[in-house]
């Protein structure tokens, strides 16, 4: 029992008690785009990540994770798309020191081009200290005019975005271009994971202290009892508990 309590205490200490957010605060209006096509080429594929961001424009957890946890949802803020933008598909992935973290990418989602605003997508990705957010994009334009993903904000000295074209695969690659004065309007919610089962304690795990269960914890089947046995002339006690 003492060993189990010690392990639980260590796991709790390694994770924050409450959920927090990474990336942008999403408080700025989208007025710029990233991952632009080059006509007559119809498609552009890119990876984007925020390298620097002015304090106060970032989310409560900053740009780099400081604790173990689970990423349970991610959000982008979008503005009106250019007339030549026919489609934008995107997926969230995690980087560590600009290197892709294996197994930490969501399925691709479609950006609703006719519905500017904040869009949220579910996820379940384990996250470790120093992990950062990145976005893989696939943009479809036209042969005559450029298409792009309208999910950025531009302002003097607000920050810098790193862009890879073609997108990152499984290894570290030099950044293709640096987008100065740019904020990538991307954020994610991170929840604690007390039992390290890769389910967020707040919205995904209904038994956060038992890694074997994500549904509600099982109640005790019987009340603990104490018995005393005098056989052999020496009293002894035993506690019995079943669940």
Beta strands, then each sheet from edge to edge (+ up, - down):
strand 1: 20-23
strand 2: 32-34
strand 3: 43-53
strand 4: 69-78
strand 5: 87-96
strand 6: 99-105
strand 7: 109-110
strand 8: 117-127
strand 9: 131-140
strand 10: 149-154
strand 11: 159-164
strand 12: 177-180
strand 13: 182-184
strand 14: 186-191
strand 15: 225-229
strand 16: 236-240
sheet 1: 1+ 14- 4+ 8-
sheet 2: 2+ 10- 13+
sheet 3: 6+ 5- 9+ 3- 11+ 12-
sheet 4: 6+ 5- 7+
sheet 5: 15+ 16-
end
